[in-house]
Amino acid sequence: MATRAVETHPMKQMHLGAFMRPVSIHTAWWRHPTSAPEANFSLKHLVHCIQTLERGKFDTLFMADHLAVANMPIDALKRSGTVTSFEPFTLLSAVAMVTERIGLIAAASTTYDAPYHIARRFASLDHISGGRAGWNIVTTSKPDAARNFSMT
């Protein structure tokens, strides 16, 4: 009796990453009746969201950073829920204490930070999280950000 070789394929996996700013990208998300207007500064709410991502088998969480408030009319800023939020390293260090495997990625600009400062923050996050830190390397060109660092 002849046997036939069965071709096997390695199991394919999909990797999921979440981008949070920190709870929504849409400027007016806070106006929805079921939203939590204080969510950008509610550690409890953010931890709940991130633990949900981890239970949902997401591999990573990415937190962007903005080095200046958006350049828009003050009346528009007053209506926006995305003007500001927690600083990513502080938030991700806190999240690292209540999660187990989700990767924690932060944006850090090389424009205004010395390499040592960036390396120190990421090393700290990496140690606190048990090796789960990741760096989204960015540069910053916005004049409003430059003014925040006393530059032109």
Secondary structure, DSSP 8 states (H G I E B T S, - for coil): ----------------EEEESTT-SSTTGGGSTT--TTGGG-HHHHHHHHHHHHHTT--EEEE---SS---S-HHHHHH-S-S----HHHHHHHHHTT-SS-EEEEEEETTTS-HHHHHHHHHHHHHHTTS-EEEEEE----HHHHHHTT--
